[in-house]
Amino acid sequence: MGFHFKKSFKIGKLFKFNKNKKGGSITVDGPTIAGKKVKLTVNDKKKATVSLQGTGISYDTNLGGKKKK
């Protein structure tokens, strides 16, 4: 364990920006389906995640680029 720093701020009701020492991400709130909020998160590691909040259901995908060996 150690000291962690995370900076997060919202713009309106839809956008949330997160920044920590390892990188950052942008989260966009989507529509509500069956009472659960859909979220799209894109981070600086070229990865996108779509999740159905509160259910544990999510889908991850790489946004391109070559894999490091």
C-alpha positions in Angstrom: 0.0 0.0 0.0 1.1 3.5 -0.4 -0.1 7.0 -1.0 -2.6 7.4 -3.9 -3.8 10.5 -5.6 -6.8 10.7 -7.8 -8.4 13.9 -9.3 -11.9 13.7 -10.6 -14.3 16.4 -11.8 -17.6 16.5 -13.6 -18.8 18.7 -16.5 -22.6 18.7 -16.4 -24.4 15.5 -15.7 -22.9 13.5 -18.5 -19.0 13.8 -18.4 -16.6 12.8 -15.7 -12.8 13.2 -16.0 -10.4 11.1 -13.8 -6.7 11.6 -13.5 -4.2 9.8 -11.3 -0.4 9.2 -11.5 -0.8 6.2 -13.8 -3.1 7.8 -16.4 -6.6 9.1 -16.9 -10.0 8.4 -18.3 -13.2 10.0 -19.5 -16.6 8.5 -18.5 -19.8 9.4 -20.3 -23.2 8.5 -18.8 -25.6 6.9 -21.3 -29.2 5.9 -21.3 -31.0 4.0 -18.5 -31.9 0.4 -19.4 -34.2 -1.5 -17.0 -33.4 1.0 -14.3 -29.6 0.6 -14.7 -27.4 3.4 -16.0 -25.1 2.6 -19.0 -21.6 4.1 -18.8 -18.9 4.4 -21.5 -15.3 4.8 -20.2 -12.3 5.5 -22.4 -8.8 5.6 -20.9 -5.4 6.6 -22.1 -4.3 3.0 -22.6 -6.5 2.8 -25.7 -9.2 0.8 -24.0 -12.9 1.3 -23.9 -15.4 -0.2 -21.4 -19.2 -0.2 -21.6 -20.9 -1.2 -18.3 -24.3 -1.6 -16.9 -24.0 0.0 -13.5 -24.8 -2.1 -10.5 -25.0 -5.4 -12.3 -21.3 -6.3 -12.8 -21.9 -6.7 -16.5 -19.4 -4.9 -18.8 -17.7 -5.2 -22.1 -14.0 -4.2 -22.7 -12.3 -3.6 -26.1 -9.1 -2.2 -27.4 -9.3 0.8 -29.6 -6.4 0.0 -31.9 -2.7 0.2 -31.9 -0.2 -2.6 -31.7 0.2 -4.8 -28.7 3.4 -4.5 -26.8 5.6 -7.6 -26.5 
